[in-house]
Amino acid sequence: MRFEFIVDQHVKIKTFLKKHDISKGLLAKIKYEGGAIVVNGQPQNATYLLDIGDHLRIEIPSEEDLTGKLEPIAHPLDIVYEDDHFMLINKPAGFASIPSVLHSSTIANFVKGYYIEQGYENKQVHIVTRLDRDTSGLMLFAKHGYAHARLDKQLQQKLIQKRYFALVHGAGQLAQSGDIIAPIGRPEDSIITRCVTPTGKYAHTSYKIVQSWGDVHLVDIRLHTGRTHQIRVHFAHIGFPLLGDDLYGGSMEHGIERQALHCHRIVFFNPFTEKELISESDLTNDFKSVIMNLQNKNRKKKGN
């Protein structure tokens, strides 16, 4: 892929490109794997000293699957947004994000299959935001390594906003809005579950109640950190586990057989178009069905 810049500093090429999120690794790839660095039409190396106003072009070689182990699988994708650099899809519940010992038919396999079907030059799958197997909603992909590097920087600076809807259930009073700040780590007796523990990593979740039906609440959640199972662990910790989440004590009596969690909104800055991109996703049918049942029961109670 080709990217062009008008130079605004008197610096070496490698210094200028570092400020545009070109890593040493990517520079090495350009140098040794068929890429190019061109200044005002002339090939140059990374130590060349640029002048203000120079026209700099870099050509990044195409990417094959770096591991060679990700099997492409033909499977329909619900694509919410796509351009040359990024793709957002609606992930259904029931599919893991990446392959593991337990899961071989995953979203990453489907995306690889889609890239091959479309004949894309870059076939490496770059996942920017993952979701648990039974969580539905928006997943963000970078379509080449440079795009991934630029979004990684936004992730580190907490500039990518992810919002979730969840249905939670518990006794007592849940505040209308709040912040759950509690460190999350792995318990000694499990490699799957997570828990709030003083030895865990800092984790911060914000929420507000959208609607309530007795002791069940629809909450809109924003993640400030990205710990494994963060939302599930935090709400279980305060006594309001997610419906359908039997791993963390959630009620299985409301007709949903997976954690009631859906990523409904992602906001990030597209560095190539220099525009903010906002994508949203409707709730899944199983989620809507639970809400409809809760609403009907609430009406009947009021009618009595």
C-alpha positions as CSV (number, residue, x, y, z in Angstrom):
1,M,0.0,0.0,0.0
2,R,1.1,3.6,-0.7
3,F,1.0,6.5,1.8
4,E,2.0,10.0,1.0
5,F,3.0,12.9,3.3
6,I,4.0,16.6,3.0
7,V,6.9,17.1,5.3
8,D,6.5,19.8,8.0
9,Q,9.8,19.3,9.9
10,H,13.5,19.3,9.2
11,V,14.2,15.8,10.5
12,K,15.4,12.3,9.4
13,I,12.8,10.1,7.6
14,K,12.7,7.6,10.5
15,T,12.0,10.4,13.0
16,F,9.2,11.8,10.8
17,L,7.7,8.4,10.2
18,K,7.8,7.5,13.9
19,K,5.6,10.5,14.6
20,H,3.1,9.0,12.1
21,D,3.2,5.6,13.9
22,I,5.6,3.8,11.6
23,S,7.5,1.5,13.9
24,K,11.0,0.1,13.5
25,G,9.5,-3.2,12.6
26,L,7.4,-1.7,9.8
27,L,10.4,0.2,8.5
28,A,12.4,-3.0,8.4
29,K,9.5,-4.6,6.5
30,I,9.6,-1.7,4.0
31,K,13.4,-2.1,3.6
32,Y,13.7,-5.9,3.3
33,E,10.4,-7.1,2.0
34,G,9.9,-5.1,-1.2
35,G,8.7,-1.7,0.0
36,A,10.0,1.7,-0.8
37,I,10.8,5.1,0.6
38,V,10.7,7.9,-2.0
39,V,11.4,11.6,-1.4
40,N,10.5,14.0,-4.3
41,G,10.5,11.1,-6.7
42,Q,13.9,9.8,-5.6
43,P,14.5,6.6,-3.5
44,Q,16.0,7.3,-0.1
45,N,16.8,5.4,3.1
46,A,15.5,6.0,6.6
47,T,18.3,8.2,7.7
48,Y,17.8,10.7,4.9
49,L,17.4,14.3,6.2
50,L,14.0,15.8,5.1
51,D,13.3,19.5,4.3
52,I,10.0,21.2,5.1
53,G,7.8,20.9,2.0
54,D,9.3,17.6,0.8
55,H,7.0,15.1,-0.7
56,L,7.5,11.7,1.1
57,R,6.0,8.5,-0.2
58,I,6.2,5.1,1.5
59,E,5.2,1.8,-0.1
60,I,4.4,-1.0,2.3
61,P,4.6,-4.5,0.9
62,S,1.4,-6.6,1.0
63,E,0.8,-8.9,4.0
64,E,0.2,-12.6,3.8
65,D,-1.0,-14.5,6.9
66,L,2.2,-14.1,9.0
67,T,1.6,-17.4,10.9
68,G,0.2,-19.4,8.0
69,K,-2.0,-21.2,10.6
70,L,-5.2,-19.2,10.3
71,E,-7.6,-21.3,8.2
72,P,-9.9,-19.3,6.0
73,I,-13.6,-20.2,6.4
74,A,-16.4,-19.0,4.2
75,H,-19.1,-17.6,6.4
76,P,-21.4,-14.6,6.1
77,L,-20.3,-11.4,7.8
78,D,-22.6,-8.6,8.9
79,I,-20.4,-5.7,7.8
80,V,-21.4,-2.4,9.4
81,Y,-18.6,-0.3,7.9
82,E,-15.6,-0.9,5.6
83,D,-13.0,1.2,3.8
84,D,-9.4,0.5,2.6
85,H,-8.1,0.6,6.2
86,F,-10.7,-0.6,8.7
87,M,-13.7,-2.9,9.0
88,L,-16.5,-3.1,11.6
89,I,-18.7,-6.1,11.8
90,N,-21.6,-7.2,13.9
91,K,-20.5,-10.3,15.7
92,P,-23.2,-12.9,16.6
93,A,-23.1,-14.6,20.0
94,G,-21.6,-18.1,20.0
95,F,-18.4,-17.5,18.1
96,A,-15.0,-16.9,19.6
97,S,-12.9,-14.0,18.3
98,I,-9.8,-16.1,17.7
99,P,-8.9,-19.8,17.4
100,S,-7.9,-21.7,20.5
101,V,-7.7,-25.3,21.6
102,L,-11.5,-25.2,22.1
103,H,-12.5,-23.1,19.2
104,S,-11.5,-23.5,15.5
105,S,-14.4,-21.8,13.7
106,T,-14.0,-18.2,14.8
107,I,-14.6,-14.7,13.6
108,A,-10.9,-14.4,12.6
109,N,-11.3,-17.4,10.4
110,F,-14.4,-15.9,8.8
111,V,-12.6,-12.6,8.2
112,K,-9.7,-14.4,6.6
113,G,-12.1,-16.2,4.3
114,Y,-13.8,-12.9,3.4
115,Y,-10.4,-11.3,2.5
116,I,-9.5,-14.1,0.2
117,E,-13.0,-14.1,-1.4
118,Q,-12.7,-10.4,-2.1
119,G,-9.2,-10.8,-3.5
120,Y,-7.6,-8.4,-1.0
121,E,-3.9,-7.8,-1.3
122,N,-3.5,-7.9,2.5
123,K,-4.7,-11.2,4.1
124,Q,-3.4,-10.8,7.6
125,V,-6.3,-10.5,10.1
126,H,-5.7,-7.6,12.6
127,I,-8.3,-7.6,15.4
128,V,-8.4,-4.2,17.2
129,T,-11.2,-4.9,19.6
130,R,-12.2,-8.5,20.7
131,L,-15.4,-9.8,22.2
132,D,-16.0,-12.9,24.4
133,R,-17.5,-15.9,22.6
134,D,-21.1,-15.3,23.9
135,T,-21.0,-11.5,23.7
136,S,-22.5,-10.0,20.6
137,G,-22.0,-6.6,18.8
138,L,-19.4,-4.5,17.2
139,M,-15.8,-5.7,16.5
140,L,-13.2,-3.5,14.9
141,F,-10.6,-4.8,12.5
142,A,-7.6,-3.1,10.9
143,K,-7.0,-4.2,7.3
144,H,-3.2,-3.8,7.3
145,G,-0.4,-3.5,9.9
146,Y,0.0,0.3,9.6
147,A,-3.7,0.8,10.3
148,H,-3.5,-1.5,13.3
149,A,-0.5,0.4,14.6
150,R,-2.3,3.7,14.4
151,L,-5.3,2.3,16.3
152,D,-3.1,0.7,18.9
153,K,-1.9,4.1,19.7
154,Q,-5.5,5.3,20.2
155,L,-6.2,2.3,22.4
156,Q,-3.1,3.1,24.6
157,Q,-4.4,6.7,24.9
158,K,-7.9,5.5,25.6
159,L,-9.3,7.4,22.7
160,I,-11.4,4.5,21.3
161,Q,-14.8,4.5,23.0
162,K,-16.7,1.2,23.4
163,R,-20.2,1.1,24.8
164,Y,-22.2,-1.9,25.8
165,F,-25.8,-2.7,26.7
166,A,-26.2,-5.3,29.4
167,L,-29.2,-6.8,31.4
168,V,-28.3,-7.1,35.0
169,H,-30.2,-8.6,37.9
170,G,-29.8,-8.3,41.7
171,A,-31.3,-7.6,45.1
172,G,-31.2,-4.1,46.6
173,Q,-30.8,-0.7,45.0
174,L,-28.6,-0.2,41.9
175,A,-27.6,3.5,41.6
176,Q,-28.9,5.3,38.5
177,S,-25.4,5.8,37.3
178,G,-21.9,5.1,38.7
179,D,-18.4,4.0,38.3
180,I,-17.1,0.6,39.3
181,I,-13.4,0.8,40.0
182,A,-12.0,-2.5,41.2
183,P,-8.8,-4.4,40.2
184,I,-9.3,-7.6,38.3
185,G,-7.1,-10.7,38.3
186,R,-7.2,-14.4,37.9
187,P,-8.1,-16.7,40.9
188,E,-5.6,-19.3,41.9
189,D,-8.0,-22.2,41.2
190,S,-9.1,-21.3,37.6
191,I,-7.6,-20.3,34.3
192,I,-11.0,-19.2,32.8
193,T,-12.7,-17.0,35.4
194,R,-11.6,-13.7,36.7
195,C,-12.3,-11.9,40.0
196,V,-11.9,-8.7,41.9
197,T,-8.7,-9.0,43.9
198,P,-6.2,-6.6,45.5
199,T,-3.4,-8.1,43.4
200,G,-5.3,-7.6,40.1
201,K,-4.9,-4.9,37.5
202,Y,-6.7,-1.6,37.6
203,A,-10.1,-1.8,36.0
204,H,-12.7,1.0,35.5
205,T,-16.3,0.6,34.3
206,S,-18.9,3.4,34.0
207,Y,-22.6,2.8,33.6
208,K,-26.1,4.3,33.7
209,I,-29.5,2.7,33.9
210,V,-31.5,3.0,30.7
211,Q,-34.6,1.2,32.0
212,S,-35.7,-1.0,34.9
213,W,-38.2,-3.7,35.4
214,G,-38.2,-4.5,39.1
215,D,-34.8,-6.0,40.0
216,V,-33.7,-6.3,36.3
217,H,-32.0,-3.3,34.7
218,L,-30.9,-2.4,31.2
219,V,-27.6,-0.6,31.6
220,D,-25.5,1.4,29.1
221,I,-21.8,0.7,29.9
222,R,-18.6,2.4,28.9
223,L,-15.3,0.7,29.4
224,H,-12.3,2.7,30.4
225,T,-10.0,-0.3,30.6
226,G,-10.1,-3.7,28.8
227,R,-9.6,-6.5,31.3
228,T,-10.8,-10.0,30.5
229,H,-14.5,-10.4,31.5
230,Q,-14.4,-6.9,32.9
231,I,-18.1,-6.0,32.7
232,R,-19.2,-9.5,33.9
233,V,-16.8,-9.5,36.8
234,H,-17.5,-5.9,37.9
235,F,-21.3,-6.3,37.9
236,A,-21.1,-9.6,39.7
237,H,-18.8,-7.9,42.2
238,I,-21.5,-5.3,43.1
239,G,-24.2,-7.9,43.3
240,F,-25.8,-7.4,39.9
241,P,-24.5,-10.2,37.6
242,L,-25.6,-10.3,33.9
243,L,-28.6,-12.3,33.0
244,G,-27.6,-15.6,31.4
245,D,-24.1,-15.5,32.8
246,D,-23.9,-18.7,34.9
247,L,-20.1,-18.4,35.1
248,Y,-20.5,-15.4,37.4
249,G,-23.8,-16.2,39.1
250,G,-26.2,-14.6,36.6
251,S,-29.9,-15.7,36.5
252,M,-30.8,-18.3,33.9
253,E,-34.6,-17.7,34.4
254,H,-35.2,-15.0,31.8
255,G,-34.9,-16.9,28.6
256,I,-31.4,-15.9,27.5
257,E,-28.8,-18.6,27.5
258,R,-25.7,-16.5,27.2
259,Q,-24.5,-13.4,29.0
260,A,-26.8,-10.5,28.1
261,L,-24.0,-8.3,26.8
262,H,-23.9,-6.5,23.5
263,C,-21.3,-3.9,22.2
264,H,-23.7,-1.4,20.6
265,R,-21.3,1.6,19.8
266,I,-17.7,2.1,18.8
267,V,-16.2,5.6,18.2
268,F,-12.7,6.2,17.0
269,F,-10.7,8.7,14.9
270,N,-9.9,7.5,11.4
271,P,-6.4,8.9,10.9
272,F,-6.5,8.4,7.1
273,T,-9.7,10.4,6.5
274,E,-9.1,12.6,9.6
275,K,-12.7,12.2,10.7
276,E,-14.3,10.7,13.7
277,L,-16.1,7.4,12.9
278,I,-19.2,6.5,14.9
279,S,-20.8,3.0,14.4
280,E,-23.8,1.6,16.2
281,S,-25.4,-1.8,16.3
282,D,-29.0,-2.9,17.1
283,L,-29.7,-5.4,19.9
284,T,-29.9,-9.0,18.9
285,N,-33.2,-10.9,18.8
286,D,-32.6,-12.9,22.0
287,F,-31.8,-9.6,23.8
288,K,-34.9,-8.0,22.5
289,S,-37.1,-11.0,23.4
290,V,-36.0,-10.8,27.1
291,I,-36.8,-7.0,27.1
292,M,-40.2,-7.6,25.5
293,N,-41.0,-10.3,28.1
294,L,-40.0,-8.0,30.9
295,Q,-42.1,-5.2,29.5
296,N,-45.1,-7.5,29.2
297,K,-44.8,-8.7,32.8
298,N,-44.4,-5.1,34.0
299,R,-47.6,-4.1,32.2
300,K,-49.5,-7.1,33.7
301,K,-48.4,-6.1,37.2
302,K,-49.5,-2.5,36.7
303,G,-52.8,-3.8,35.3
304,N,-53.5,-5.8,38.5
